[in-house]
Amino acid sequence: MAKTMRIAVITSPGLTHLVPILEFSKRFLELHPNFHVTCMIPSLGPHPDSTKSYLQTLPSNIHSILLPPINKQDLPQGAYPGVLIQKTVTLSLPSIRDTLKSLTLREPLAALIADAYAFEALSFAKEFNFLSYIYFPSSVMALSLCLHLPKLDEQVTGEYKDLKDPIYYPVVYQFSGVIFHFQCKIDPVMLTNSI
């Protein structure tokens, strides 16, 4: 029988981040049954009943840890939801580190997989000596844009929002043996430097 290996997964607050990474974990475990997953879940308030209900449906080889909610007074008032999610994870880093330390004392971790908003936790993988990965579920077009941004950066001078013409970039993906090639257009008016 193969030795059981453990992977730690860190999600961002909210069911829309929790479900995809845990569904990925379930699929991973179907393909690699000798692994177990421990998922750490930060929160900016009490964990909702919907989260708790979903966690009760997980298989026995996925263990969830509800991290203590952060203090809402530490969050910027009126901030964009993405900023609140990022700040919640940042404020949860001490709890994440303590949990990882506790897990590694019991048994070694093979890897850490972090939600895109939880990227700061990847530094703990180096500290505790295990592999680290970012889980970034995305559409093919968004992935293509991310991969093409360095080239766009070389080609475009100034601010994208100041461009008069749309930006075109190639998108290539393979589906059922058929390779699709097309171009995507970005309207420069949609791009600002307010992020």
Wavefront OBJ file of the C-alpha trace (Angstrom):
o trace
v 0.000 0.000 0.000
v 1.290 3.450 -0.944
v 2.206 5.905 1.790
v -0.417 8.590 2.403
v 0.789 12.090 1.535
v -0.858 15.308 2.673
v -1.436 18.515 0.730
v -2.499 21.788 2.337
v -4.934 23.982 0.424
v -5.648 27.607 1.288
v -8.754 29.196 -0.098
v -10.005 32.763 0.014
v -13.121 33.825 1.915
v -16.395 33.049 0.226
v -18.123 30.037 -1.254
v -17.195 31.088 -4.802
v -13.524 30.535 -3.935
v -14.025 27.565 -1.629
v -16.077 25.357 -3.955
v -13.759 25.439 -7.013
v -10.591 24.631 -5.054
v -12.306 21.819 -3.141
v -13.849 20.405 -6.326
v -10.329 20.459 -7.784
v -9.141 18.679 -4.628
v -11.841 16.002 -4.994
v -10.840 15.389 -8.602
v -7.152 15.283 -7.647
v -7.914 12.685 -4.972
v -9.842 10.555 -7.456
v -6.697 10.407 -9.579
v -4.287 10.138 -6.619
v -6.060 8.283 -3.786
v -2.872 8.043 -1.680
v -3.136 11.785 -0.903
v -5.161 13.589 1.745
v -6.064 17.279 1.616
v -6.328 19.754 4.467
v -8.115 22.964 3.478
v -7.684 26.156 5.504
v -10.533 28.636 5.178
v -10.045 32.291 6.217
v -13.110 34.374 7.035
v -14.010 38.015 7.537
v -16.898 37.082 9.822
v -18.686 34.034 11.154
v -18.574 31.197 8.633
v -21.972 31.023 6.873
v -24.234 27.987 7.173
v -23.865 27.422 3.401
v -20.109 26.954 3.872
v -20.577 24.592 6.796
v -23.197 22.580 4.866
v -20.914 22.238 1.856
v -17.988 21.129 4.027
v -20.132 18.345 5.495
v -20.445 16.814 2.006
v -16.684 16.372 1.555
v -15.116 12.905 1.442
v -13.179 11.665 4.465
v -9.806 12.328 2.801
v -10.498 16.094 2.733
v -10.276 17.799 6.111
v -11.300 21.433 6.527
v -10.078 23.925 9.099
v -12.177 27.048 9.641
v -9.667 29.718 10.599
v -10.682 32.322 13.188
v -12.472 35.298 11.622
v -10.400 38.445 11.357
v -11.398 41.676 13.097
v -13.598 43.684 10.693
v -12.242 46.939 12.177
v -8.894 46.069 10.562
v -10.451 46.247 7.082
v -10.572 49.462 5.030
v -14.104 50.895 5.012
v -15.876 51.024 1.635
v -13.111 49.078 -0.124
v -13.652 47.073 -3.284
v -14.616 43.410 -2.493
v -11.380 42.106 -4.024
v -9.388 44.310 -1.648
v -11.411 43.001 1.309
v -10.755 39.398 0.264
v -7.021 40.065 -0.130
v -6.813 41.919 3.190
v -8.725 39.117 4.961
v -6.173 36.574 3.753
v -3.299 38.869 4.723
v -4.701 39.293 8.233
v -5.182 35.504 8.444
v -1.514 34.751 7.670
v -0.544 34.216 11.333
v -3.355 31.623 11.694
v -2.350 30.007 8.397
v 1.281 29.778 9.505
v 0.332 28.318 12.900
v -1.910 25.746 11.223
v 0.804 24.751 8.735
v 3.318 24.441 11.552
v 0.950 22.224 13.502
v 0.288 20.052 10.441
v 3.990 19.617 9.696
v 4.684 18.553 13.284
v 2.249 15.656 12.849
v 3.314 14.582 9.368
v 5.214 16.127 6.470
v 3.300 18.050 3.832
v 4.012 17.333 0.186
v 2.723 20.660 -1.123
v 0.790 23.844 -0.508
v -1.828 24.974 -3.023
v -3.082 28.524 -2.558
v -5.993 30.376 -4.086
v -4.845 33.368 -6.161
v -5.826 35.750 -3.334
v -3.822 33.631 -0.841
v -0.515 33.938 -2.738
v 1.211 35.482 0.302
v 0.973 32.129 2.086
v 3.286 30.537 -0.492
v 6.268 31.887 1.455
v 5.403 29.383 4.189
v 6.096 26.530 1.778
v 9.697 27.666 1.539
v 9.913 28.065 5.302
v 8.537 24.560 5.951
v 10.229 22.993 2.907
v 7.421 21.768 0.682
v 6.305 22.521 -2.869
v 3.960 25.430 -3.573
v 1.409 26.104 -6.284
v -1.208 28.739 -7.096
v -4.692 27.536 -7.965
v -6.025 29.918 -10.594
v -9.239 28.697 -12.213
v -9.831 30.820 -15.241
v -11.228 30.961 -18.714
v -8.927 30.274 -21.636
v -9.204 33.892 -22.718
v -8.129 35.207 -19.301
v -5.233 32.755 -19.209
v -4.182 33.800 -22.710
v -4.276 37.450 -21.677
v -2.100 36.727 -18.616
v 0.400 34.873 -20.773
v 0.381 37.628 -23.415
v 0.738 40.587 -20.999
v 4.567 40.637 -21.036
v 4.492 41.029 -24.818
v 1.804 43.719 -24.578
v 3.963 45.526 -22.043
v 6.801 45.628 -24.582
v 4.527 46.792 -27.407
v 2.444 49.447 -25.651
v 3.858 52.714 -24.376
v 1.883 54.782 -21.898
v -1.398 53.796 -20.270
v -3.647 51.210 -21.899
v -6.666 53.406 -21.184
v -5.154 56.152 -23.363
v -4.979 53.974 -26.497
v -7.337 54.915 -29.306
v -7.556 51.469 -30.911
v -8.501 48.109 -29.386
v -5.745 45.731 -28.329
v -5.745 42.374 -30.070
v -4.021 39.311 -28.686
v -3.987 35.698 -29.837
v -5.912 32.966 -28.056
v -5.051 29.346 -28.799
v -6.498 26.308 -27.091
v -7.107 22.659 -27.845
v -10.435 20.930 -27.312
v -11.078 17.297 -28.210
v -8.089 17.208 -30.552
v -9.149 20.355 -32.441
v -6.960 23.432 -32.066
v -8.786 26.748 -32.101
v -7.054 30.006 -33.040
v -8.766 33.352 -32.673
v -8.056 36.880 -31.592
v -9.516 38.633 -28.595
v -10.123 42.355 -28.447
v -9.732 44.515 -25.342
v -11.379 47.900 -25.285
v -8.772 50.311 -23.824
v -11.578 52.351 -22.222
v -12.151 49.416 -19.847
v -8.547 49.484 -18.651
v -7.605 51.890 -15.902
v -4.812 52.128 -13.423
v -7.202 52.170 -10.425
v -6.592 48.538 -9.446
l 1 2 3 4 5 6 7 8 9 10 11 12 13 14 15 16 17 18 19 20 21 22 23 24 25 26 27 28 29 30 31 32 33 34 35 36 37 38 39 40 41 42 43 44 45 46 47 48 49 50 51 52 53 54 55 56 57 58 59 60 61 62 63 64 65 66 67 68 69 70 71 72 73 74 75 76 77 78 79 80 81 82 83 84 85 86 87 88 89 90 91 92 93 94 95 96 97 98 99 100 101 102 103 104 105 106 107 108 109 110 111 112 113 114 115 116 117 118 119 120 121 122 123 124 125 126 127 128 129 130 131 132 133 134 135 136 137 138 139 140 141 142 143 144 145 146 147 148 149 150 151 152 153 154 155 156 157 158 159 160 161 162 163 164 165 166 167 168 169 170 171 172 173 174 175 176 177 178 179 180 181 182 183 184 185 186 187 188 189 190 191 192 193 194 195
